[in-house]
Amino acid sequence: MLLTVDGVTAGYGRLEVLHDISLQVAEGEIVTVLGPNGTGKTTLLRLLSGALHPWSGSVTFDGTTLGRTVSERRAALGLCQLPEGRGIFQTLTVGENLDLGTVSGRGSAEDRRRDKERVLGLFPELSGRLDAQAASLSGGQQQMLALGRAVMSRPRLLMVDELSFGLAPRVVSDLFQVILDLREGGVTFLVVEQQAAALRISDRTYVLRNGRNQLERASADLLRSEDLVSSYLRG
Ligand SMILES: Nc1ncnc2c1ncn2[C@@H]1O[C@H](COP(=O)(O)OP(=O)(O)OP(=O)(O)O)[C@@H](O)[C@H]1O
């Protein structure tokens, strides 16, 4: 397994938000974590990226138990997160934002040049706007830039929080296609969503409810039982 979360309990102050959560992600998989508002999905990602630490249980990435490993070290190991709220620098250009993705990145200068070419190939809409200010991009283009920048840091497992939030269905489909292309290129994904759209591209899905594991299924099976999914997502 590339990522194993084993019986993790965690929260803020005295508030326990995640109760005995377990999940696994194999190399090359796209795994979705679905759950209604406030169920602890973002808290789980904070825990995986190192912003929060487990009270009990363990997180293992590629054989390394992470414990209190800081975010920068996790990113260097290849466990990366697309920042909440897209996290791009509005006043910098598209090209500058992409270059920043390599700051914590791995590989040689030549690798990074090739990564940038590959990212621009994935996002033709960005390649024509390298000198444009990030603030001038549409919401969908900003999400593409955030994804492109994350790819520049050569993730092995990329965690994505609410990729589809506030975007038109066509834009979401384009972004999902890029995720599928990146998976072909060897990136593993953990996609956290409040909506069932991500089931279309993922292999397996964990449903969380009130900070607990509720269900784990092949995404294709869940897609066939829409009633079940919508009953869980109502909260
Ligand atoms: N920094 C914080 N301090 C205290 N409590 C928090 C903090 N962040 C989140 N919580 C609480 O933890 C619980 C889970 O929140 P979390 O944001 O992880 O849920 P979520 O499933 O990601 O929901 P959403 O989809 O709305 O982001 C909520 O009850 C929330 O109020």
The ligand as an ORCA input file, in Angstrom:
! r2SCAN-3c Opt
* xyz 0 1
  N      -9.723     24.704     13.108
  C     -10.767     24.122     13.712
  N     -10.972     24.268     15.041
  C     -12.018     23.653     15.650
  N     -12.924     22.889     15.031
  C     -12.773     22.720     13.700
  C     -11.693     23.319     12.971
  N     -11.818     22.966     11.668
  C     -12.918     22.178     11.590
  N     -13.491     22.022     12.801
  C     -14.682     21.213     13.112
  O     -14.402     19.875     12.717
  C     -15.568     19.277     12.138
  C     -15.207     18.718     10.770
  O     -14.828     19.785      9.898
  P     -14.169     19.544      8.467
  O     -13.897     20.875      7.882
  O     -13.071     18.565      8.564
  O     -15.380     18.855      7.709
  P     -15.583     18.612      6.155
  O     -16.150     17.236      6.044
  O     -14.346     18.902      5.432
  O     -16.685     19.644      5.802
  P     -16.718     20.680      4.581
  O     -17.054     19.841      3.418
  O     -17.776     21.631      4.994
  O     -15.343     21.306      4.515
  C     -16.640     20.340     12.120
  O     -17.466     20.121     13.220
  C     -15.864     21.639     12.267
  O     -16.644     22.588     12.956
*
